[in-house]
Amino acid sequence: MPDPNRLLTTLRRAARLFRATPGRIGFFTELPQGAEIVVVGDLHGQVENFRRVLLLADLARQPRRHLIVQEIIHGPFEYPDDGGDKSHQLLDLVAALKCQFPERVHYLLGNHELAQWRKQRIGKGHVDQNAWFVQGVVTAYGSAAKDILAAYEDIFAAADLALRSSNRIFFSHTLPPAKAMADFTLATLQTDPIAAAEYASGGAVHGLLWGRDVTEDNVQAYLKKVDADWLISGHIPSEQGYRVPNSRQIILDALASPACCMVIPTAAPTTQDELLSRIRTL
């Protein structure tokens, strides 16, 4: 494990840098013209798949590339002897990467981060994933765990809710349900601070991170709201690492194997066939 004091310095700097990302308004980031985007599906503590996507992204030698990661925490990887969830290790790595490439690393908030940060219980089977995450941090960092958990929450509070490319691709963890779409506006995401009610059940941010309505009509309505043509998202697991639920959306999943990401040029308009050709298996 990294030294807790050095880790705290990294985490706090990363939170500041996420908020200061160029092109960001509120919690929405407009990506630069002509950037090449590497976007990966839900990771849930999957350090090995993160390592593979870093090799593919090659940020040090590809200065126009931007990396978008999502759903980092709450995974199946555990410390032995009831020691808790190890997914915080991936959050440490993402924070360090943000410090290394401050303008080109982006973290999309997912429903699991929201639940951990806002103390909204989330479970799998009989496991309280929020408590299990805390236990993992205690196992790793002992007496420094309280300060490190607070620093993690600062990162969750600073993460992006959505991004958009210059060729009209929208990136968000998922999309609001149809019943909430009429009231949803991009302006909500461009506000800082966002009202606390928007993070609670029934709020705009909660719906954006939990929705599962990927019908054609709902996705089309969402894209109209956010002024985009295509949606790249996560949230919904896929045995093949991606799925195409409608004519305007691709869902990525990077927890298991196969795990998928996409490498997307943005200098020109695109099509669904072109986007599908950009899927890479890790």
VEXNUSE-812921 format. One record per residue (C-alpha): residue number from 0; residue in three letters; x, y, z. Coordinates in pm, whole numbers. Example, Ala and Ser with C-alpha at 12.3 -4.5 7.8 and 13.67 -1.06 7.14 Angstrom:
2
 seq type   east  north     up
   0  ala   1230   -450    780
   1  ser   1367   -106    714
***
This chain:
282
 seq type   east  north     up
   0  met      0      0      0
   1  pro    120    356    -61
   2  asp    224    570    233
   3  pro   -101    722    371
   4  asn     36   1077    389
   5  arg    163   1068     32
   6  leu   -164    913    -81
   7  leu   -365   1190     87
   8  thr   -159   1449   -100
   9  thr   -232   1271   -429
  10  leu   -604   1229   -360
  11  arg   -652   1592   -260
  12  arg   -462   1717   -561
  13  ala   -661   1490   -792
  14  ala   -992   1626   -656
  15  arg   -877   1981   -730
  16  leu   -764   1882  -1078
  17  phe  -1092   1709  -1164
  18  arg  -1274   2032  -1084
  19  ala  -1024   2236  -1288
  20  thr  -1037   2023  -1604
  21  pro  -1033   2247  -1915
  22  gly  -1374   2266  -2085
  23  arg  -1565   2192  -1768
  24  ile  -1878   2382  -1666
  25  gly  -2025   2264  -1339
  26  phe  -2005   1885  -1364
  27  phe  -2015   1866  -1746
  28  thr  -1704   1871  -1964
  29  glu  -1684   1967  -2331
  30  leu  -1391   1772  -2473
  31  pro  -1149   1958  -2701
  32  gln  -1189   1969  -3077
  33  gly  -1024   1675  -3249
  34  ala   -934   1482  -2933
  35  glu   -905   1103  -2955
  36  ile  -1105    942  -2676
  37  val  -1044    612  -2500
  38  val  -1350    522  -2294
  39  val  -1378    209  -2081
  40  gly  -1677     36  -1927
  41  asp  -1749    -26  -1558
  42  leu  -1432   -139  -1378
  43  his  -1544   -216  -1020
  44  gly  -1191   -252   -885
  45  gln  -1062   -448  -1184
  46  val   -697   -337  -1168
  47  glu   -578   -577  -1438
  48  asn   -825   -450  -1697
  49  phe   -731    -94  -1600
  50  arg   -366   -181  -1660
  51  arg   -458   -311  -2005
  52  val   -655     -2  -2099
  53  leu   -360    215  -1990
  54  leu   -132     22  -2224
  55  leu   -382     71  -2504
  56  ala   -434    442  -2431
  57  asp    -58    507  -2413
  58  leu   -122    860  -2286
  59  ala    247    949  -2257
  60  arg    306    898  -2629
  61  gln    -38    997  -2756
  62  pro    -78   1364  -2653
  63  arg   -421   1404  -2818
  64  arg   -573   1110  -2632
  65  his   -816   1150  -2344
  66  leu   -914    862  -2113
  67  ile  -1263    831  -1960
  68  val  -1312    580  -1677
  69  gln  -1627    500  -1483
  70  glu  -1769    293  -1195
  71  ile  -1438    230  -1020
  72  ile  -1549    104   -679
  73  his  -1748   -183   -525
  74  gly  -1608   -497   -684
  75  pro  -1556   -868   -621
  76  phe  -1191   -835   -516
  77  glu  -1147   -871   -140
  78  tyr   -879   -875    126
  79  pro   -853  -1218    293
  80  asp  -1012  -1300    627
  81  asp  -1304  -1057    604
  82  gly  -1073   -766    530
  83  gly  -1309   -580    299
  84  asp  -1330   -454    -58
  85  lys  -1002   -384   -242
  86  ser  -1154   -158   -509
  87  his  -1015    153   -337
  88  gln   -680     49   -485
  89  leu   -809    133   -833
  90  leu   -932    470   -709
  91  asp   -579    538   -583
  92  leu   -441    458   -928
  93  val   -693    680  -1108
  94  ala   -609    969   -876
  95  ala   -239    928   -948
  96  leu   -308    916  -1321
  97  lys   -511   1238  -1300
  98  cys   -213   1406  -1137
  99  gln     11   1280  -1417
 100  phe   -221   1381  -1703
 101  pro   -444   1648  -1547
 102  glu   -611   1767  -1867
 103  arg   -671   1425  -2023
 104  val   -804   1189  -1755
 105  his  -1177   1202  -1680
 106  tyr  -1379   1016  -1417
 107  leu  -1752    962  -1477
 108  leu  -1944    929  -1155
 109  gly  -2139    603  -1131
 110  asn  -2427    492   -912
 111  his  -2191    301   -682
 112  glu  -1979    609   -615
 113  leu  -2295    808   -557
 114  ala  -2417    551   -305
 115  gln  -2084    544   -121
 116  trp  -2050    922   -112
 117  arg  -2411   1009    -22
 118  lys  -2454    720    222
 119  gln  -2728    559     12
 120  arg  -2723    190     96
 121  ile  -2631    -39   -190
 122  gly  -2590   -412   -158
 123  lys  -2524   -734   -344
 124  gly  -2672  -1041   -187
 125  his  -2616  -1006    187
 126  val  -2320   -767    150
 127  asp  -2358   -398    232
 128  gln  -2117   -271    -31
 129  asn  -2074     68    134
 130  ala  -1967    -88    463
 131  trp  -1750   -345    285
 132  phe  -1569    -65     99
 133  val  -1503    116    427
 134  gln  -1371   -207    578
 135  gly  -1126   -245    290
 136  val   -989    105    345
 137  val   -952     36    718
 138  thr   -769   -288    641
 139  ala   -532   -109    406
 140  tyr   -470    217    590
 141  gly   -555    162    955
 142  ser   -564    480   1159
 143  ala   -542    695    843
 144  ala   -862    541    700
 145  lys  -1094    820    818
 146  asp   -894   1091    638
 147  ile   -852    879    326
 148  leu  -1225    801    310
 149  ala  -1296   1174    333
 150  ala  -1051   1235     47
 151  tyr  -1224    967   -162
 152  glu  -1556   1141   -104
 153  asp  -1401   1467   -223
 154  ile  -1306   1293   -547
 155  phe  -1659   1156   -590
 156  ala  -1790   1507   -531
 157  ala  -1555   1639   -802
 158  ala  -1614   1372  -1068
 159  asp  -1782   1448  -1400
 160  leu  -2147   1362  -1456
 161  ala  -2119   1381  -1835
 162  leu  -1888   1471  -2121
 163  arg  -1945   1553  -2488
 164  ser  -1709   1530  -2783
 165  ser  -1677   1773  -3071
 166  asn  -1842   1519  -3303
 167  arg  -2153   1498  -3086
 168  ile  -2087   1185  -2879
 169  phe  -2223   1205  -2525
 170  phe  -2065   1011  -2239
 171  ser  -2260    944  -1919
 172  his  -2287    645  -1687
 173  thr  -2644    585  -1801
 174  leu  -2951    803  -1868
 175  pro  -3263    913  -1680
 176  pro  -3576    694  -1689
 177  ala  -3856    797  -1923
 178  lys  -4072    924  -1637
 179  ala  -3800   1176  -1545
 180  met  -3691   1277  -1895
 181  ala  -3936   1566  -1939
 182  asp  -3782   1747  -1641
 183  phe  -3419   1665  -1716
 184  thr  -3195   1943  -1849
 185  leu  -2825   1962  -1930
 186  ala  -2821   2291  -1739
 187  thr  -2860   2095  -1413
 188  leu  -2526   1924  -1476
 189  gln  -2366   2259  -1558
 190  thr  -2453   2400  -1216
 191  asp  -2209   2408   -924
 192  pro  -2313   2331   -662
 193  ile  -2597   2102   -760
 194  ala  -2883   2097   -511
 195  ala  -2867   1806   -266
 196  ala  -3215   1691   -370
 197  glu  -3087   1611   -719
 198  tyr  -2864   1337   -574
 199  ala  -3149   1169   -384
 200  ser  -3402    925   -525
 201  gly  -3622   1110   -773
 202  gly  -3355   1374   -841
 203  ala  -3193   1444  -1177
 204  val  -2846   1314  -1086
 205  his  -2984   1002   -919
 206  gly  -3185    920  -1232
 207  leu  -2887    990  -1456
 208  leu  -2676    735  -1266
 209  trp  -2939    468  -1202
 210  gly  -3168    465  -1507
 211  arg  -3205    148  -1714
 212  asp  -3455    255  -1980
 213  val  -3252    210  -2299
 214  thr  -3548    201  -2535
 215  glu  -3509    382  -2865
 216  asp  -3755    657  -2773
 217  asn  -3597    731  -2435
 218  val  -3243    745  -2573
 219  gln  -3353    969  -2860
 220  ala  -3523   1203  -2613
 221  tyr  -3209   1213  -2396
 222  leu  -2980   1290  -2689
 223  lys  -3208   1573  -2793
 224  lys  -3189   1713  -2441
 225  val  -2808   1705  -2436
 226  asp  -2758   1813  -2800
 227  ala  -2576   1501  -2916
 228  asp  -2618   1220  -3168
 229  trp  -2464    921  -2989
 230  leu  -2451    788  -2634
 231  ile  -2166    583  -2487
 232  ser  -2251    456  -2138
 233  gly  -2196    180  -1883
 234  his  -2406     62  -1586
 235  ile  -2568   -242  -1750
 236  pro  -2353   -559  -1742
 237  ser  -2282   -747  -2064
 238  glu  -2140  -1097  -2100
 239  gln  -1962   -998  -2423
 240  gly  -1822   -671  -2282
 241  tyr  -2058   -445  -2476
 242  arg  -2412   -427  -2602
 243  val  -2607   -225  -2858
 244  pro  -2958   -176  -2716
 245  asn  -3079     72  -2979
 246  ser  -2963    264  -3286
 247  arg  -2795    546  -3089
 248  gln  -2622    387  -2790
 249  ile  -2334    154  -2705
 250  ile  -2298     19  -2351
 251  leu  -1950    -86  -2232
 252  asp  -1858   -328  -1953
 253  ala  -1501   -388  -1830
 254  leu  -1537   -588  -1510
 255  ala  -1506   -945  -1632
 256  ser  -1371  -1109  -1947
 257  pro  -1420  -1015  -2222
 258  ala  -1388   -651  -2117
 259  cys  -1433   -370  -2364
 260  cys  -1331    -13  -2428
 261  met  -1347    212  -2733
 262  val  -1087    428  -2910
 263  ile  -1280    706  -3082
 264  pro  -1145    980  -3309
 265  thr  -1356   1294  -3293
 266  ala  -1227   1507  -3580
 267  ala  -1522   1418  -3805
 268  pro  -1887   1310  -3774
 269  thr  -1939    940  -3709
 270  thr  -2190    658  -3757
 271  gln  -2294    363  -3544
 272  asp  -2104    121  -3768
 273  glu  -1793    336  -3730
 274  leu  -1834    345  -3354
 275  leu  -1878    -32  -3338
 276  ser  -1556    -74  -3533
 277  arg  -1382    121  -3255
 278  ile  -1459   -133  -2982
 279  arg  -1148   -300  -2843
 280  thr  -1135   -609  -2621
 281  leu   -892   -583  -2330
***
